[in-house]
């Protein structure tokens, strides 16, 4: 009798432990899915940041080139004006 009760108790304990393991596996799977989604979100944000940075640097490069071209125009027009005054 004692032996049967002990076996029954062990079987109940096994069932409880299996439920705990299943619960822990579900938590681990949820955490893994959340980590994967977060990693994907981070990569998307990094790509967006890089794209915006490239667009910003390209716009700055263009603005700088416009200023350089404008300075060249001013110098050329000054030189042309001064050569007209001299000649």
N, C-alpha and C positions, 0 to 999 in steps of 0.2 A: 504494500500500500504506500509506504513512504517513498519507495523508488518511483512509483507511478506519479505521485504528486511532484516529486523532484523533476521528473521528465517533463511533466506538464508546465511547471514553472519555467524550466529551461526553454521550452518551445515558445511560451509567451514572451520571454525575454528576447529570444531570437526575433520574433515578430516585431517587437517594439524597436529593436536595434535596426531591423531592415527598414522600418518606417523612417527612423532617424536618418539612415544612410540615404534613402530616397529623397528625403527633404533636403539634406545637405547637397546632394547632387543637383537638385532643382535650383537651389540657391547659387551653386557654382555655375550652372549653365546660364542663369539669369545675369550673374555678374560678368561672365565671359561675353555674353551678348551685349551688355551695356558697355563693356570696355571696348569691344569691337566697334560699336556704333560711335563711341566717343573718339576713337582713333580715326575713324572715317571723317567725322565732323572736323577734327583738328586738321586733317589733311586738306579738306575742302577750304577751311579758313586760311591755311597756309598758301594754298594755290591762289585764292582770291587776293590775299595780301601781296603775293609776288606779282600777280597781274596788275594790280593797282600801282605797285611800285614801279614796274616797267613803264606803265602809261605815264606816271608822274615824271619819271626821269626823261622819257622821250619828249614830253611837253616842255620840260625845263631846257632840254637840249635845243629844241626848236626856238624857244624864246631867246635863248642865249645867241643862237645863230642869227636871229633877226636883229638883235642889238649889234652884233658884230657887223652885219651887212649894212645897218644904218650908219654906223661909225665910218665904214668904208665910203659910203655915199657922201657923208658930210666932208670927209677928208678930200675926196675927189672934187667935190663942188668948191671947196675952199681953194684947192690948188688951181682949179680952172678959173676961179674969180681972181686970184692973185696973179695968174699969168696974163689975164686980160688987162689988169691994171698996169702991169709992167710993159706990156707990148702994145 
